Amino acid sequence: MGEKTSTGLDENVAGLLCYLLGVITGIIFYIIEKENKFVRFHAMQSIVVFGTLLIVNWVVIPIIMMIPFLGWIVGGLLGFAVFVLSVVLWVLLMYKAYKGEMYKIPFAGDFAERYV
């Protein structure tokens, strides 16, 4: 913690910012930060985690909701669960990055680690 990045920000602040707008800030920091592995890890994890949640929200749930009655119930519950999970992960990952931890979400963290 306290190490500067190529953006001029402390690495823990840049890591937090990777999650601020989900996929958008993840992509921005993955592109502009060429050196710092901590920031690149959090940027890629943000892309994978919030990209997956976006796909579930925009593709999977609408398909499920095309099924009359049962699909509406399951889709509604799944939509609520995805929303809650998104908020919890958003806060948790920003907190962990700010604390200087390379906290890994299962699968997404392993994927992110390979591409930094």
C-alpha positions in Angstrom: 0.0 0.0 0.0 1.2 3.5 -0.8 3.1 2.5 -3.9 2.4 4.8 -6.8 1.0 3.6 -10.1 1.7 4.8 -13.7 -1.5 6.9 -13.2 0.0 8.7 -10.3 -2.5 7.3 -7.8 -1.6 5.2 -4.9 -2.2 1.6 -5.9 -4.9 1.0 -3.2 -6.9 4.0 -4.5 -6.5 2.9 -8.1 -7.5 -0.7 -7.1 -10.7 0.7 -5.4 -11.5 2.8 -8.5 -11.3 -0.3 -10.7 -14.6 -1.4 -9.1 -16.3 2.0 -8.9 -18.3 1.7 -12.1 -17.9 -2.0 -12.5 -16.9 -3.2 -16.0 -16.4 0.4 -17.2 -13.7 1.4 -14.7 -12.2 -2.1 -14.9 -11.6 -1.7 -18.6 -10.3 1.8 -18.2 -7.7 0.8 -15.6 -6.8 -2.4 -17.4 -5.9 -0.4 -20.5 -4.1 2.6 -18.8 -2.2 0.8 -16.1 0.6 -1.1 -17.8 3.0 -1.8 -14.9 1.2 -2.3 -11.5 0.1 -6.0 -11.1 -2.1 -5.1 -8.1 -4.2 -2.6 -10.1 -4.3 -4.8 -13.2 -5.5 -7.7 -11.1 -8.4 -5.7 -9.6 -9.2 -4.2 -13.0 -9.5 -7.7 -14.6 -11.4 -9.1 -11.7 -13.8 -6.2 -11.9 -14.3 -6.9 -15.7 -15.0 -10.6 -15.1 -17.2 -10.3 -12.0 -19.4 -7.4 -13.0 -19.4 -8.5 -16.7 -20.7 -11.9 -15.7 -23.4 -10.3 -13.5 -24.4 -8.0 -16.4 -24.8 -11.0 -18.7 -26.9 -12.8 -16.2 -29.0 -9.6 -15.7 -29.4 -8.7 -19.4 -29.5 -12.1 -21.0 -30.3 -15.0 -18.7 -33.0 -13.4 -16.6 -35.0 -12.0 -19.6 -34.9 -15.5 -21.2 -36.2 -17.1 -17.9 -38.9 -14.5 -17.7 -40.3 -15.5 -21.1 -41.7 -18.6 -19.4 -45.2 -17.7 -18.1 -45.9 -17.6 -14.4 -43.1 -19.8 -13.0 -40.5 -18.0 -15.1 -41.7 -14.6 -13.8 -41.3 -15.8 -10.2 -37.9 -17.4 -10.8 -36.7 -14.5 -12.9 -37.9 -12.0 -10.3 -36.2 -13.8 -7.5 -33.0 -14.3 -9.5 -33.0 -10.6 -10.5 -33.3 -9.6 -6.8 -30.5 -12.1 -5.9 -28.2 -10.7 -8.6 -28.9 -7.2 -7.4 -28.0 -8.0 -3.8 -24.9 -10.0 -4.8 -23.8 -7.1 -7.0 -24.0 -4.6 -4.2 -22.3 -6.9 -1.7 -19.5 -7.7 -4.1 -19.1 -4.1 -5.1 -18.7 -2.9 -1.5 -16.5 -5.9 -0.5 -14.1 -5.7 -3.4 -13.7 -1.9 -3.1 -12.9 -2.3 0.6 -10.5 -5.1 0.1 -8.7 -3.3 -2.7 -8.4 -0.1 -0.6 -6.9 -2.2 2.2 -4.3 -3.4 -0.2 -5.5 -7.0 -0.5 -5.5 -9.1 -3.7 -8.8 -10.6 -2.6 -9.8 -13.3 -5.1 -13.4 -14.2 -5.9 -13.5 -17.9 -6.9 -12.9 -18.5 -10.6 -12.9 -14.7 -11.4 -9.8 -14.1 -9.3 -8.0 -17.0 -10.7 -8.8 -15.9 -14.2 -7.7 -12.3 -13.4 -4.5 -13.5 -11.9 -3.6 -15.3 -15.2 -4.1 -12.2 -17.2 -2.0 -9.7 -15.3 
